[in-house]
Amino acid sequence: MKSVRVGLVGVGMAGTYHCDCLTRVHGVKVDVVGCTSRRAESRKAFAAARGIRAFASVEAMLPEVDAVVVASPPYVHEANILAAAEAGKHVLCEKPLTGYFGPAGAGKRFRGDAEPKGPMFEAVRERLDRIRKAVRDAGIVFAYAENFVYAPAVQKERELIERTGAQVLRMIGEESHSGSHSPDYGIWARAGGGSLVGKGCHPLTALLYLKRAEGLATRGKPIRPRSVTGRVHRLTGIEGYRDAGFLRTDYTDVEDYGWMHVVFEDGTVGDVVTGETTLGGIYDYVEVFANNHRTRCRLNPVAMLDVYNPRHEQMKDIYLVEKLTTNEGWAPVSASEHFTMGYQAEVQDFIACVAERREPVCGLDLAADTMLVIYAAYLSDERGGAEVEV
């Protein structure tokens, strides 16, 4: 059996579920060698709990591994990818792939919401070109960790499109909840934006993936995004907002609600809704309206298990579902989130691609289109919702 040595860059929520999924890969022997992160205490605690090594830096870890999972904050994704590519190591990179994080040396003076979006858009395009060149020159496997693409519901819809010769006319997708718990979220210089980047990237990539699959099945080439219209808002920052204490509000310079309308090369459309003002747990779905069928892809919550809990204390230490604001009363519980959300299939595909040296289901081209659409949407919002070519 082939063996792949893996190192984790980042030990937060994403690093945790990727590590869990790596232990469940089949067909290839996976050795999780170690981890690294910004804070020494975090990486040491993570490593000690799992019996792996804690490395002081990415560079120190690279000689010991064959592949890395980049689950660090977005502002250091590019540096981690370039370092891994230079060392000839395969990469699975968390979403969003990259972004614009301010000019060099700007520090706390930089405010992304006040920065011109045209130069941002072009800077992101340049970042993508650097990443693409590094990956191509190194000849490594590069996978984009967009779990929406790998979710079983979305993969079933891909099969329906391909096998029935469907024409997808319009789609809508959403990821929303009550606000990220990450300390890097809410600060443009670390996250690259707000809801459009942090949450909208998920359903957007799924929509781009399904049109890409349709094009390959019916035309022999992907159907790509042509233009986008976007709007963003800071709803918890409006005059007169009444804070009831349930939603996160401490955003520095990013939006907490966003909308994107994508027009594809063939004239069909897709819409993405995303935000931080949704109570009751995470809300993830993709809906497809084709010329021969209609599909609702439910990612979270799913109608698999509902639990009624009359008292908080008895379930206070039990994970029920992401971003659930209270565990009392009826709750839609995720019985197997790694499966329903696509995390396990994403990691399985990456490891198999490394072992077999083939292209992943979700790769760099799809990741690049996602980032270009998002930053074109920011530019559109700056222009009052005018359409922007991708």
RADA-V732351 format. One record per pair of residues at least 4 apart in sequence whose C-alpha atoms are under 7 Angstrom apart, sorted by sequence separation. I is the first residue (numbers start at 1). J is the second residue. D is the distance in whole Angstrom. If there is no record, write none. Layout:
# RADA-V732351
I&J&D + I&J&D
This chain:
# RADA-V732351
11&15&4 + 12&16&6 + 13&17&6 + 14&18&6 + 15&19&6 + 16&20&6 + 17&21&6 + 18&22&6 + 19&23&7 + 21&25&7 + 39&43&7 + 40&44&6 + 41&45&6 + 42&46&6 + 43&47&6 + 44&48&6 + 45&49&6 + 46&50&7 + 47&51&6 + 48&52&7 + 56&60&7 + 57&61&7 + 58&62&6 + 61&65&7 + 72&76&7 + 73&77&7 + 76&80&6 + 77&81&6 + 78&82&6 + 79&83&6 + 80&84&6 + 81&85&6 + 82&86&6 + 83&87&6 + 84&88&6 + 85&89&6 + 93&97&7 + 102&106&7 + 106&110&6 + 111&115&6 + 116&120&7 + 117&121&6 + 118&122&7 + 119&123&6 + 120&124&6 + 121&125&6 + 122&126&6 + 123&127&6 + 124&128&6 + 125&129&6 + 126&130&6 + 127&131&6 + 128&132&6 + 129&133&6 + 130&134&6 + 131&135&6 + 132&136&6 + 133&137&6 + 134&138&6 + 135&139&6 + 147&151&6 + 150&154&7 + 151&155&6 + 152&156&6 + 153&157&6 + 154&158&6 + 155&159&6 + 156&160&6 + 157&161&6 + 158&162&6 + 159&163&6 + 160&164&6 + 161&165&6 + 162&166&7 + 187&191&6 + 188&192&5 + 193&197&6 + 194&198&6 + 195&199&5 + 196&200&4 + 197&201&5 + 200&204&6 + 201&205&6 + 202&206&7 + 203&207&6 + 204&208&6 + 205&209&6 + 206&210&6 + 207&211&6 + 208&212&6 + 209&213&6 + 210&214&6 + 211&215&6 + 212&216&6 + 213&217&6 + 214&218&6 + 215&219&5 + 216&220&4 + 234&238&7 + 237&241&7 + 263&267&6 + 264&268&5 + 289&293&7 + 290&294&6 + 298&302&6 + 312&316&6 + 327&331&7 + 336&340&6 + 337&341&6 + 338&342&6 + 339&343&6 + 342&346&6 + 343&347&6 + 344&348&6 + 345&349&6 + 346&350&6 + 347&351&6 + 348&352&6 + 349&353&6 + 350&354&6 + 351&355&6 + 352&356&6 + 353&357&5 + 362&366&7 + 363&367&6 + 364&368&6 + 365&369&6 + 366&370&6 + 367&371&6 + 368&372&6 + 369&373&6 + 370&374&6 + 371&375&6 + 372&376&6 + 373&377&6 + 374&378&6 + 375&379&6 + 376&380&6 + 377&381&6 + 378&382&6 + 379&383&6 + 380&384&6 + 381&385&5 + 10&15&6 + 11&16&6 + 47&52&5 + 55&60&6 + 72&77&7 + 84&89&5 + 135&140&6 + 149&154&6 + 150&155&6 + 161&166&5 + 180&185&7 + 188&193&5 + 192&197&7 + 195&200&6 + 196&201&6 + 215&220&6 + 216&221&4 + 236&241&6 + 263&268&6 + 264&269&6 + 289&294&5 + 338&343&5 + 339&344&6 + 353&358&5 + 380&385&5 + 37&43&6 + 47&53&6 + 55&61&6 + 149&155&7 + 184&190&6 + 185&191&6 + 215&221&5 + 216&222&5 + 263&269&5 + 288&294&6 + 289&295&7 + 338&344&5 + 353&359&6 + 380&386&5 + 8&15&7 + 36&43&6 + 47&54&6 + 70&77&7 + 184&191&6 + 215&222&4 + 262&269&6 + 263&270&7 + 288&295&5 + 353&360&6 + 380&387&6 + 22&30&7 + 35&43&6 + 102&110&6 + 186&194&6 + 215&223&5 + 262&270&5 + 287&295&6 + 288&296&7 + 380&388&6 + 213&222&7 + 261&270&6 + 262&271&6 + 287&296&5 + 44&54&5 + 81&91&7 + 212&222&4 + 261&271&5 + 286&296&6 + 287&297&6 + 350&360&6 + 43&54&6 + 212&223&5 + 260&271&6 + 261&272&7 + 286&297&5 + 349&360&6 + 35&47&7 + 211&223&6 + 212&224&6 + 260&272&5 + 285&297&6 + 286&298&7 + 321&333&5 + 376&388&6 + 34&47&7 + 236&249&6 + 259&272&6 + 260&273&7 + 285&298&5 + 320&333&5 + 321&334&5 + 259&273&5 + 284&298&7 + 285&299&5 + 320&334&6 + 376&390&6 + 258&273&6 + 259&274&6 + 284&299&5 + 285&300&7 + 312&327&6 + 208&224&7 + 258&274&5 + 284&300&5 + 312&328&6 + 257&274&6 + 258&275&6 + 283&300&6 + 311&328&6 + 373&390&6 + 34&52&5 + 35&53&6 + 36&54&6 + 257&275&4 + 282&300&6 + 283&301&6 + 309&327&7 + 310&328&6 + 372&390&6 + 33&52&6 + 34&53&4 + 35&54&5 + 36&55&5 + 256&275&5 + 257&276&6 + 309&328&5 + 310&329&6 + 33&53&6 + 34&54&6 + 35&55&6 + 36&56&6 + 77&97&7 + 78&98&6 + 100&120&6 + 256&276&5 + 309&329&5 + 34&55&7 + 36&57&6 + 68&89&7 + 77&98&6 + 234&255&5 + 235&256&6 + 308&329&5 + 309&330&7 + 36&58&6 + 62&84&7 + 67&89&5 + 68&90&6 + 69&91&6 + 70&92&6 + 71&93&7 + 74&96&6 + 233&255&5 + 234&256&5 + 235&257&7 + 308&330&4 + 66&89&5 + 67&90&4 + 68&91&5 + 69&92&5 + 70&93&5 + 71&94&5 + 74&97&7 + 75&98&7 + 100&123&7 + 176&199&7 + 232&255&6 + 233&256&6 + 234&257&6 + 307&330&6 + 308&331&6 + 66&90&7 + 67&91&6 + 68&92&6 + 69&93&6 + 70&94&6 + 74&98&6 + 100&124&6 + 175&199&6 + 233&257&5 + 306&330&7 + 307&331&5 + 3&28&6 + 4&29&6 + 5&30&6 + 6&31&6 + 7&32&6 + 99&124&6 + 175&200&6 + 232&257&6 + 233&258&6 + 306&331&6 + 307&332&7 + 2&28&5 + 3&29&4 + 4&30&5 + 5&31&5 + 6&32&5 + 7&33&6 + 8&34&6 + 9&35&6 + 10&36&6 + 11&37&6 + 75&101&6 + 232&258&4 + 306&332&5 + 307&333&7 + 1&28&6 + 2&29&6 + 3&30&6 + 4&31&6 + 5&32&6 + 6&33&6 + 7&34&5 + 8&35&4 + 9&36&5 + 10&37&5 + 175&202&7 + 231&258&6 + 232&259&6 + 305&332&6 + 306&333&6 + 1&29&7 + 5&33&6 + 7&35&5 + 8&36&6 + 9&37&6 + 175&203&7 + 231&259&5 + 305&333&5 + 174&203&6 + 230&259&6 + 231&260&7 + 305&334&7 + 173&203&5 + 230&260&4 + 247&277&6 + 305&335&7 + 229&260&6 + 230&261&6 + 301&332&6 + 11&43&6 + 33&65&7 + 228&260&7 + 229&261&5 + 228&261&5 + 229&262&7 + 228&262&4 + 11&46&7 + 227&262&6 + 228&263&6 + 171&207&7 + 227&263&5 + 225&262&7 + 226&263&6 + 227&264&7 + 225&263&6 + 226&264&5 + 225&264&4 + 226&265&5 + 224&264&6 + 225&265&6 + 281&321&7 + 282&322&6 + 223&264&7 + 224&265&6 + 281&322&6 + 282&323&6 + 299&340&6 + 223&265&6 + 281&323&5 + 299&341&6 + 281&324&4 + 280&324&6 + 281&325&6 + 280&325&6 + 279&325&7 + 9&58&7 + 82&131&7 + 85&134&6 + 85&135&6 + 88&138&6 + 90&140&5 + 91&141&6 + 92&142&6 + 93&143&6 + 94&144&6 + 95&145&6 + 89&140&6 + 90&141&5 + 91&142&5 + 92&143&5 + 93&144&5 + 94&145&5 + 95&146&6 + 82&134&6 + 86&138&7 + 88&140&6 + 90&142&6 + 91&143&6 + 92&144&6 + 93&145&6 + 158&210&6 + 162&214&6 + 78&131&7 + 85&138&6 + 92&145&6 + 161&214&6 + 165&218&7 + 148&202&6 + 85&140&7 + 148&203&7 + 158&213&7 + 162&217&6 + 15&71&5 + 146&202&6 + 14&71&6 + 149&206&5 + 7&65&6 + 148&206&6 + 6&65&5 + 9&68&7 + 5&65&5 + 6&66&6 + 7&67&6 + 8&68&6 + 9&69&6 + 10&70&7 + 149&209&7 + 194&254&5 + 195&255&6 + 5&66&5 + 6&67&5 + 7&68&5 + 8&69&5 + 9&70&5 + 10&71&5 + 193&254&6 + 194&255&5 + 195&256&5 + 4&66&6 + 5&67&6 + 6&68&5 + 7&69&6 + 8&70&6 + 9&71&5 + 10&72&4 + 194&256&6 + 195&257&6 + 196&258&6 + 9&72&6 + 195&258&6 + 207&270&7 + 187&251&7 + 186&251&4 + 187&252&5 + 188&253&6 + 186&252&6 + 187&253&6 + 188&254&6 + 186&253&7 + 187&254&7 + 179&247&6 + 186&254&6 + 204&272&6 + 178&247&5 + 179&248&5 + 203&272&7 + 178&248&6 + 200&272&7 + 200&273&7 + 200&274&5 + 199&274&6 + 112&188&5 + 111&188&7 + 196&274&7 + 195&274&6 + 195&275&5 + 203&286&7 + 101&188&6 + 102&189&6 + 101&189&4 + 101&190&6 + 101&192&5 + 100&192&5 + 99&192&5 + 179&276&5 + 170&268&6 + 171&269&7 + 172&270&6 + 173&271&6 + 174&272&6 + 175&273&7 + 176&274&5 + 177&275&7 + 178&276&5 + 169&268&5 + 170&269&5 + 171&270&5 + 172&271&5 + 173&272&5 + 174&273&5 + 175&274&5 + 176&275&5 + 177&276&5 + 178&277&5 + 169&269&6 + 170&270&5 + 171&271&6 + 172&272&6 + 173&273&6 + 174&274&6 + 176&276&6 + 177&277&6 + 178&278&5 + 96&197&7 + 177&278&5 + 178&279&5 + 96&198&7 + 176&278&6 + 177&279&6 + 177&281&6 + 96&201&7 + 177&282&5 + 176&282&6 + 177&283&6 + 176&283&5 + 175&283&5 + 176&284&7 + 175&284&5 + 174&284&5 + 73&184&7 + 174&285&6 + 173&285&6 + 174&286&7 + 173&286&4 + 172&286&6 + 173&287&6 + 75&190&5 + 172&287&5 + 74&190&6 + 75&191&6 + 171&287&6 + 172&288&7 + 73&190&7 + 74&191&6 + 75&192&7 + 171&288&5 + 260&377&6 + 73&191&7 + 170&288&6 + 171&289&6 + 170&289&5 + 168&288&7 + 169&289&6 + 170&290&7 + 168&289&6 + 169&290&5 + 168&290&4 + 169&291&7 + 167&290&5 + 168&291&6 + 166&290&6 + 167&291&5 + 166&291&6 + 166&292&6 + 113&253&5 + 112&253&6 + 113&254&6 + 111&253&6 + 112&254&7 + 154&297&6 + 153&297&5 + 153&298&7 + 178&323&7 + 228&373&7 + 177&323&7 + 230&377&4 + 228&376&7 + 229&377&6 + 230&378&6 + 228&377&6 + 232&381&7 + 230&380&5 + 231&381&5 + 229&380&6 + 230&381&5 + 231&385&6 + 230&385&6 + 229&385&6 + 209&366&7 + 229&386&6 + 229&387&5 + 228&387&6 + 229&388&6 + 227&387&6 + 228&388&5 + 205&366&7 + 227&388&5 + 228&389&7 + 227&389&4 + 228&390&7 + 226&389&6 + 227&390&5 + 226&390&6 + 205&370&6 + 225&390&7 + 204&370&7 + 201&370&7 + 197&374&7 + 196&374&6 + 152&340&6 + 151&340&6 + 151&341&5 + 152&342&7 + 151&342&4 + 150&342&5 + 148&341&7 + 147&341&6 + 148&342&6 + 147&342&5 + 150&345&6 + 147&343&5 + 150&346&6 + 147&346&6 + 145&346&7 + 143&350&6 + 141&354&6 + 141&357&7 + 143&360&6 + 141&359&7 + 144&362&6 + 143&362&6 + 144&363&5 + 143&363&5 + 144&364&6 + 142&363&6 + 143&364&7 + 142&364&7 + 144&367&6 + 128&368&6 + 125&372&7 + 121&375&5 + 121&376&6 + 92&350&7 + 117&378&6 + 118&379&6 + 117&379&5 + 90&354&7 + 117&382&7 + 97&367&6 + 21&344&5 + 25&348&6 + 28&352&7 + 22&347&7 + 21&347&6 + 2&355&7
